[in-house]
């Protein structure tokens, strides 16, 4: 027989005191339950930190990788003209999506849907690219007394991170995506490949324009400086030689 309530509790105590061998045991169902269930919420930071790099792989129904992405992800929230930052933790991130012949989706989600990042890939002839990127984050309020707020946005109808089928798009420079007036996504570094991944490995790298410019522009500037110095030296020698010839004629 189970006794409940205050009356039952006193009666049980009295029974235990009078009758030897009767012991009290607290029922697990009688334990106090927390008033609120614990929910994971990102904490925004006032300054930037280098985001941890994760590798995310999505496989098709046959068990073969159809999307592979290696990147660090930083959320930039703009609240009251001030920027706040949150880095995606690969160890907490769940990978999902689907693979098709001409379309594929890679979704990265934190527990309790506290933050997400979704890439929609499209294959067109011998080219793949990201045609849409959506993002959202539901952080803790940035100040005491501030209301809970969700931040979301998207980039659509674009040809982002394009590369030939079988190759991988690579960008060591920052890729900053403006999804809305309140939310930006920074990917650094980034390597991604979709649809065709022989043996699940990245193909030959196709570098982004930012990396190309960083690599080529210093070479161009250096070559220009060398040319200018060479022209200056040759001009000096030519003028010097002309003056010497003029002195000989006198």
Phi and psi in degrees as a GROMACS rama.xvg file:
@    title "Ramachandran Plot"
@    xaxis  label "Phi"
@    yaxis  label "Psi"
@TYPE xy
-106.96  126.161  UNK-2
-99.8235  131.308  UNK-3
-123.12  162.041  UNK-4
80.1197  177.08  UNK-5
-65.4383  -42.5795  UNK-6
-61.6693  -45.0656  UNK-7
-63.6555  -36.7193  UNK-8
-64.6458  -44.9517  UNK-9
-64.5236  -39.4513  UNK-10
-63.8907  -38.4811  UNK-11
-68.0474  -38.9374  UNK-12
-62.9257  -43.0592  UNK-13
-63.6661  -40.3216  UNK-14
-64.2929  -39.8877  UNK-15
-67.9622  -32.9949  UNK-16
-74.0082  -32.8964  UNK-17
-85.4156  -44.1287  UNK-18
-98.7478  117.858  UNK-19
-65.0586  147.514  UNK-20
89.8278  -7.1632  UNK-21
-91.2583  122.702  UNK-22
-116.16  149.953  UNK-23
-94.9456  139.827  UNK-24
-138.17  126.903  UNK-25
-78.6408  127.02  UNK-26
-74.9929  138.943  UNK-27
-60.2486  -31.4852  UNK-28
-71.8481  -16.9114  UNK-29
-89.0034  -6.64193  UNK-30
-66.7582  149.286  UNK-31
-71.0701  131.522  UNK-32
-90.7199  146.56  UNK-33
-62.0213  145.242  UNK-34
-67.0456  -31.8627  UNK-35
-133.844  139.729  UNK-36
-71.002  142.893  UNK-37
-72.9892  128.492  UNK-38
-123.324  131.672  UNK-39
-71.1553  129.076  UNK-40
-135.329  128.25  UNK-41
-63.4624  148.656  UNK-42
-110.5  118.04  UNK-43
-75.0363  143.966  UNK-44
-113.826  148.167  UNK-45
-76.8743  -13.5555  UNK-46
-133.697  157.812  UNK-47
-77.9295  151.749  UNK-48
-139.746  152.291  UNK-49
-63.988  122.471  UNK-50
-71.639  142.266  UNK-51
-66.6569  144.007  UNK-52
-93.4055  130.428  UNK-53
-125.187  153.871  UNK-54
-113.51  123.214  UNK-55
-117.589  127.265  UNK-56
-124.593  131.185  UNK-57
-115.624  130.966  UNK-58
-109.005  151.959  UNK-59
-83.4953  -176.994  UNK-60
-63.0632  -24.2945  UNK-61
-84.2641  -0.714851  UNK-62
87.1508  6.90528  UNK-63
-97.2927  139.1  UNK-64
-61.9005  132.337  UNK-65
-116.776  -18.1138  UNK-66
-140.158  135.237  UNK-67
-137.855  130.945  UNK-68
-139.489  131.203  UNK-69
-120.666  121.667  UNK-70
-168.655  161.469  UNK-71
-106.764  137.109  UNK-72
-120.122  126.57  UNK-73
-122.877  128.331  UNK-74
-92.4902  132.003  UNK-75
-118.032  112.241  UNK-76
-101.912  129.947  UNK-77
-105.205  112.774  UNK-78
-129.558  119.743  UNK-79
54.5799  46.4985  UNK-80
64.6878  16.475  UNK-81
-121.229  142.461  UNK-82
-94.2439  135.905  UNK-83
-125.192  153.073  UNK-84
-130.2  147.135  UNK-85
-149.14  130.235  UNK-86
-101.773  136.363  UNK-87
-71.872  129.461  UNK-88
-93.2776  111.264  UNK-89
-58.3976  -32.3605  UNK-90
-69.2603  -20.4731  UNK-91
-101.93  -2.97083  UNK-92
-89.7852  132.976  UNK-93
-101.217  133.221  UNK-94
-102.067  131.789  UNK-95
-149.844  -178.582  UNK-96
140.852  -158.171  UNK-97
-152.318  159.313  UNK-98
-121.976  128.034  UNK-99
-126.329  178.948  UNK-100
-73.4163  -35.5102  UNK-101
-122.777  -4.0297  UNK-102
-143.947  144.494  UNK-103
-153.159  152.809  UNK-104
-132.948  132.238  UNK-105
-115.838  119.789  UNK-106
-115.615  130.222  UNK-107
-114.87  123.586  UNK-108
-134.98  137.448  UNK-109
-88.4435  163.709  UNK-110
-55.9213  146.675  UNK-111
59.5869  21.9107  UNK-112
53.7948  36.494  UNK-113
-68.6031  -26.5091  UNK-114
-158.068  150.121  UNK-115
-149.835  157.165  UNK-116
-146.012  124.615  UNK-117
-127.721  129.127  UNK-118
-109.322  129.029  UNK-119
-108.443  116.213  UNK-120
-98.3198  149.562  UNK-121
-133.099  139.235  UNK-122
-110.31  125.472  UNK-123
-130.718  107.45  UNK-124
56.6052  -115.355  UNK-125
-105.864  29.2628  UNK-126
-134.007  139.723  UNK-127
-121.48  152.843  UNK-128
-162.585  167.489  UNK-129
-93.6273  118.259  UNK-130
-94.0412  -19.165  UNK-131
-152.913  140.629  UNK-132
-132.429  125.927  UNK-133
-120.362  147.898  UNK-134
-147.796  151.297  UNK-135
-156.371  153.477  UNK-136
-146.18  138.394  UNK-137
-120.226  82.3474  UNK-138
-87.0676  170.528  UNK-139
-66.4902  150.086  UNK-140
-55.2797  145.261  UNK-141
-78.1857  -10.4127  UNK-142
-148.454  160.477  UNK-143
-67.672  131.856  UNK-144
88.0147  -9.69788  UNK-145
-75.2906  146.486  UNK-146
-75.9725  151.445  UNK-147
-63.5995  139.29  UNK-148
-146.482  139.151  UNK-149
-102.696  142.268  UNK-150
-120.048  130.436  UNK-151
-148.247  164.371  UNK-152
-178.351  177.058  UNK-153
-154.363  158.223  UNK-154
-123.096  119.983  UNK-155
-130.853  162.941  UNK-156
57.9902  41.2836  UNK-157
-121.229  171.417  UNK-158
-123  75.2527  UNK-159
-86.6427  144.611  UNK-160
55.4973  46.4257  UNK-161
-78.2556  142.85  UNK-162
-157.818  158.591  UNK-163
-68.2138  150.537  UNK-164
-58.5322  130.065  UNK-165
94.7553  -8.62829  UNK-166
-108.785  166.331  UNK-167
-116.749  140.282  UNK-168
-86.3555  130.566  UNK-169
-131.117  136.482  UNK-170
-147.343  109.911  UNK-171
-81.7745  -20.9527  UNK-172
-77.2373  166.997  UNK-173
-69.5692  133.629  UNK-174
-108.321  104.105  UNK-175
-101.44  121.956  UNK-176
-114.976  122.746  UNK-177
-91.4066  96.8148  UNK-178
-84.2666  -27.7162  UNK-179
-162.232  177.918  UNK-180
-70.0794  -15.4226  UNK-181
-114.316  -6.45552  UNK-182
-141.038  127.466  UNK-183
-124.432  150.847  UNK-184
-121.194  127.695  UNK-185
-113.618  126.727  UNK-186
-112.421  119.735  UNK-187
-160.06  125.066  UNK-188
-74.4301  -176.741  UNK-189
-142.953  131.536  UNK-190
-140.594  127.289  UNK-191
-145.631  145.987  UNK-192
-150.528  140.606  UNK-193
-135.202  155.83  UNK-194
75.5231  -59.5208  UNK-195
-117.445  109.634  UNK-196
-131.748  88.524  UNK-197
-57.3718  123.764  UNK-198
58.6521  20.733  UNK-199
72.7892  12.5814  UNK-200
-107.1  155.294  UNK-201
-66.0694  144.492  UNK-202
-85.8735  -169.554  UNK-203
-57.2574  140.445  UNK-204
-80.6397  139.253  UNK-205
-113.695  112.709  UNK-206
-82.2004  153.177  UNK-207
-78.265  167.122  UNK-208
-63.3441  -36.5108  UNK-209
-61.7323  -44.2485  UNK-210
-66.356  -40.1524  UNK-211
-60.9653  -45.2814  UNK-212
-64.464  -41.8843  UNK-213
-62.6582  -32.1064  UNK-214
-83.2144  -39.0939  UNK-215
-87.8678  -40.5501  UNK-216
-58.0151  -45.0515  UNK-217
-59.0036  -34.9162  UNK-218
-66.1926  -43.4243  UNK-219
-63.6107  -44.6564  UNK-220
-62.5206  -43.6787  UNK-221
-62.4443  -43.1758  UNK-222
-64.9398  -37.813  UNK-223
-64.1299  -43.2962  UNK-224
-62.1043  -43.8633  UNK-225
-61.1887  -42.7607  UNK-226
-62.2339  -42.5773  UNK-227
-63.7834  -41.6805  UNK-228
-64.1334  -41.8181  UNK-229
-63.6893  -42.1175  UNK-230
-63.4589  -41.9699  UNK-231
-63.221  -42.0592  UNK-232
-65.5014  -45.3506  UNK-233
-63.8547  -39.9621  UNK-234
-62.9904  -42.3291  UNK-235
-61.7409  -45.5067  UNK-236
-65.0898  -39.2159  UNK-237
-64.1627  -46.738  UNK-238
-63.8154  -41.4137  UNK-239
-62.3678  -41.3127  UNK-240
-66.5504  -38.5517  UNK-241
-64.3228  -41.7123  UNK-242
-64.916  -38.7357  UNK-243
-64.5461  -40.5727  UNK-244
-63.3943  -37.7918  UNK-245
-64.3437  -38.2308  UNK-246
-66.8955  -37.4491  UNK-247
-66.1524  -36.8277  UNK-248
-67.3965  -26.4361  UNK-249
